């Protein structure tokens, strides 16, 4: 939603910084996909857009791709208000980013995104192409089980291909709990050999598993479904399966 020249990011996630518009902030150099790569993806898609009727449109596993009605688009879309080349998409670190290039707009959870800017679309969001009621649901069979549920409605999706993630208030942290008791570099989480591990990196207020404070600088296994807290033991996250 456009408000006084600024866009409300609440529904869709991050927008690429001004200096990086036209390219993704964390992307390596992108490349166009061949039709063979897309066809393989469509047969058994790991990432997809889900239509209201339950059918799925597979998304390419790598590279930048075009979405729209044109026959050369890697991701085909239908609809009276869908443009021939409606928007570009790219999957980075398990997240979908889109850039609107259409005449009638691209919508995320009913809000029109700024044209020409790369916008992150959080998993589970609804996408509309040309009209807000023409929606698809973003799914990801490969990483959905890695979602962590936190306090106050917070969620965290484990980045695809990332074995270890940083926890803290620092800008480079993967998981940033909304709690003033969390340190800048608070802890590390790691998936290894079918186990989920946590390491408190000498945080000020501690890391807790099922209410018990852990010893700093020592890897500890987290049982599936355990309560994991950073700083405040009363603000717990549900640990996902490893």
Secondary structure, 3 states (H helix, E strand, C coil): CEECCEECCCCCCCECCHHHCCCCCCCCCCCECCHHHHHHHHHCCCEEEEECCCCEEECCCCCEEEEECCCCCCEECCCCCCCCCCEEEEEECCEEEEEECCCCCEEECCEECCECCEEEECCCCEEEECCCCCEEEEEECCCHHHEEECHHHCEEECCCCCCEEEECCCCCCCECCCCCCCCCCCEEEEEECCEEEEEECCCCCCEEECCEECCCCCCEECCCCCEEEECCCCCEEECCCC
